[in-house]
């Protein structure tokens, strides 16, 4: 469709601009994304039946939980990253930050640092960072596993473990691991906040997907035909980005 034509043309156009011009163009794209997404576009609408969606409760000592989005991304997500951030921060009172991982084998998302710097300037605070743990680090540490699982999941696990779970100074109360081409409703964080304030260990939300599940273990992609899914905590019934995990409990379990 038109979107598939538009994206390559826009990318080519941006590459022909100098750094200042590119920053201005990206800034206006962000503004447009914020306006559009704040009106209600996005995904992830939590269900009301708490019994199905929340597992266990522990005392909570924080007044406004801070949510860390660990964003697995590659160069093709370049234009979508601003939309992701804008969709999450539709409610400016929410406390959130974004930890970006270039999960490509080549590590060729060279503009990722420039994008996060621009995001920090736009929002006026240091809330977007780029991981220094690369695919190459994961390959060196776990060569057999990385060869078997080549989508950056080992790299993601290394980041969460080293930079969040083993970091005594982490600001993360909850972690959501998501992909750079996902979007959220601007009401997402305000809606799950009451559950976080209760100390809920795992919070699941509904989500829209362009995948059609054929059965429990098989699915196929149907682009342009989004389907609403009701998260279940079981194999093949929950999606990356649709679950918030409490960091303190994760530490206690030593996972």
C-alpha positions in Angstrom: 0.0 0.0 0.0 0.9 3.7 0.2 2.7 3.3 3.5 5.2 0.9 2.0 6.0 3.4 -0.7 6.0 6.4 1.6 8.5 5.1 4.1 11.4 4.4 1.6 10.8 7.8 0.0 10.9 9.6 3.3 14.0 7.8 4.4 15.8 8.7 1.1 14.7 12.3 1.6 16.1 12.4 5.2 19.4 11.0 4.1 19.9 13.8 1.7 19.5 16.5 4.4 22.3 17.8 6.6 22.1 17.1 10.3 20.3 20.3 11.3 17.7 19.9 8.5 17.1 16.3 9.5 16.6 17.2 13.1 14.0 19.8 12.2 12.1 17.4 10.0 12.2 14.7 12.7 11.0 17.3 15.2 7.9 18.1 13.2 7.3 14.4 12.7 7.3 14.0 16.5 4.9 16.8 17.0 2.5 15.3 14.4 2.9 11.9 16.1 2.1 13.4 19.5 -1.0 15.2 18.3 -2.3 12.2 16.4 -1.6 9.6 19.1 -2.9 11.8 22.0 -6.3 11.8 20.4 -6.6 8.1 21.1 -4.8 6.0 18.4 -2.7 3.2 19.7 -3.0 -0.3 21.2 -3.1 -2.1 24.5 -6.3 -1.6 26.5 -6.2 -3.4 29.8 -9.1 -5.7 30.7 -11.2 -5.1 33.7 -11.2 -8.6 35.1 -8.3 -8.2 37.5 -8.3 -11.9 38.5 -7.4 -13.0 34.9 -4.8 -10.3 34.4 -2.9 -9.8 37.7 -0.7 -12.4 39.4 0.1 -12.0 43.1 0.5 -8.9 45.3 3.3 -7.6 47.3 3.6 -4.4 49.4 4.5 -1.3 47.4 6.5 1.6 48.8 6.5 3.9 45.8 3.9 6.7 45.1 4.4 6.8 41.3 5.9 3.7 39.8 8.6 4.3 37.2 8.2 2.1 34.1 11.2 1.3 32.0 10.5 0.3 28.4 13.3 -1.9 27.1 12.9 -1.3 23.4 14.4 -3.9 21.0 14.9 -2.1 17.7 16.6 -2.1 14.3 17.2 0.5 11.6 13.9 -0.1 9.8 12.1 1.2 13.0 13.9 4.6 12.6 10.8 6.6 11.8 8.5 4.7 14.2 10.6 5.3 17.4 9.2 8.8 17.8 5.7 7.5 17.5 6.3 4.8 20.1 7.6 7.3 22.6 4.8 9.8 21.9 2.1 7.1 22.2 3.4 6.1 25.7 3.8 9.7 26.9 0.4 10.9 25.9 -0.2 11.5 29.6 2.8 13.7 30.5 2.3 12.9 34.2 3.4 9.3 33.7 6.8 8.3 34.9 8.6 6.4 32.2 11.9 6.0 30.4 13.1 4.2 27.3 16.2 1.9 27.0 16.9 1.2 23.4 18.8 -1.9 22.1 20.1 -2.2 18.5 19.4 -5.9 18.1 20.6 -6.1 14.5 23.4 -8.6 13.8 25.4 -5.9 12.1 24.7 -3.3 14.7 24.1 -0.8 11.9 21.5 1.4 13.5 24.0 4.3 13.7 21.4 7.1 14.0 19.8 5.6 17.1 21.9 7.8 19.4 21.0 10.9 17.5 17.3 9.9 17.8 17.5 9.4 21.6 19.3 12.7 22.0 16.6 14.5 20.1 13.9 12.8 22.2 15.6 14.0 25.3 15.7 17.5 24.0 12.0 17.5 23.0 10.8 16.2 26.4 13.3 18.2 28.4 14.8 15.4 30.4 17.1 12.4 30.1 14.5 9.7 29.5 15.9 7.8 26.5 19.2 6.0 26.4 21.0 3.5 24.1 22.4 0.3 25.4 26.1 -0.4 25.2 25.3 -4.2 25.2 25.3 -5.2 21.5 24.6 -8.3 19.5 28.3 -8.9 19.4 28.5 -8.9 23.2 25.8 -11.5 23.4 27.5 -13.7 20.7 30.8 -13.6 22.6 29.1 -14.4 25.9 26.7 -17.1 24.7 27.8 -18.2 21.2 25.8 -21.4 21.1 22.5 -19.8 22.2 22.9 -16.7 20.0 23.5 -18.9 17.0 20.3 -20.7 17.8 18.2 -17.7 18.8 19.3 -15.0 16.4 16.6 -12.3 17.1 18.5 -10.4 19.9 16.7 -12.1 22.8 19.9 -13.1 24.6 21.1 -9.5 24.2 17.8 -8.3 25.7 18.1 -10.7 28.6 21.7 -9.5 29.2 20.6 -5.9 29.3 17.7 -6.4 31.7 19.9 -8.5 34.0 23.0 -6.3 34.1 21.5 -2.8 33.8 18.3 -3.2 35.7 18.1 -6.3 38.0 21.7 -6.1 39.1 21.8 -2.3 39.2 21.2 -1.1 42.8 20.7 2.4 41.5 18.1 1.5 38.9 15.0 3.8 38.8 12.9 1.0 37.2 10.0 -0.2 39.3 8.4 -2.1 36.4 9.9 -3.3 33.1 8.1 -3.7 29.8 10.1 -5.3 27.0 8.8 -4.2 23.6 9.7 -3.7 19.9 10.5 -0.4 18.2 7.5 -0.7 15.9 4.9 -1.1 18.6 2.5 1.6 19.7 0.4 2.1 22.9 -2.7 4.0 23.9 -2.1 7.3 25.6 -4.2 5.9 28.5 -2.0 2.8 28.8 0.2 3.9 31.8 -2.5 5.7 33.7 -4.7 2.6 33.4 -2.1 0.1 34.7 -0.9 2.5 37.4 -3.5 1.4 40.1 -2.2 -2.2 39.7 1.4 -1.0 40.0 0.5 0.9 43.2 -0.9 -2.3 44.6 2.4 -4.0 44.0 1.0 -6.3 41.3 3.8 -8.6 40.1 2.7 -9.2 36.5 0.2 -7.0 34.6 -1.1 -8.2 31.2 -3.1 -6.1 28.7 -5.1 -6.8 25.6 -3.3 -6.0 22.4 -3.9 -5.7 18.6 -1.9 -7.8 16.3 -1.5 -8.3 12.6 -0.9 -12.0 13.2 -3.8 -14.5 13.0 -3.5 -17.5 15.3 -4.4 -20.7 13.6 -4.1 -22.8 16.7 -2.1 -22.8 20.0 1.3 -23.2 18.3 0.9 -21.8 14.9 0.2 -18.3 13.4 0.3 -16.4 10.2 0.7 -12.8 9.3 -2.2 -10.8 7.9 -1.0 -7.3 7.4 -3.7 -4.7 7.5 -6.1 -6.9 9.4 -5.5 -6.2 13.1 -7.0 -8.7 15.5 -7.7 -8.1 19.2 -6.1 -10.6 21.6 -6.9 -11.3 25.2 -3.7 -12.0 27.0 -3.4 -15.3 28.8 -0.3 -16.3 30.8 0.6 -19.3 28.8 2.6 -20.3 25.8 1.6 -18.5 22.6 -1.1 -16.4 24.3 0.8 -13.3 25.3 2.8 -10.9 23.2 6.1 -9.0 23.8 5.2 -5.5 25.0 1.8 -6.6 26.5 3.2 -7.4 30.0 4.6 -5.3 32.8 6.9 -7.1 35.3 7.7 -5.8 38.7 11.4 -5.4 39.2 11.6 -6.0 42.9 9.8 -9.4 42.6 12.0 -10.3 39.6 15.1 -9.7 41.8 13.7 -11.8 44.6 13.1 -14.7 42.2 16.7 -14.3 40.8 15.4 -14.9 37.3 
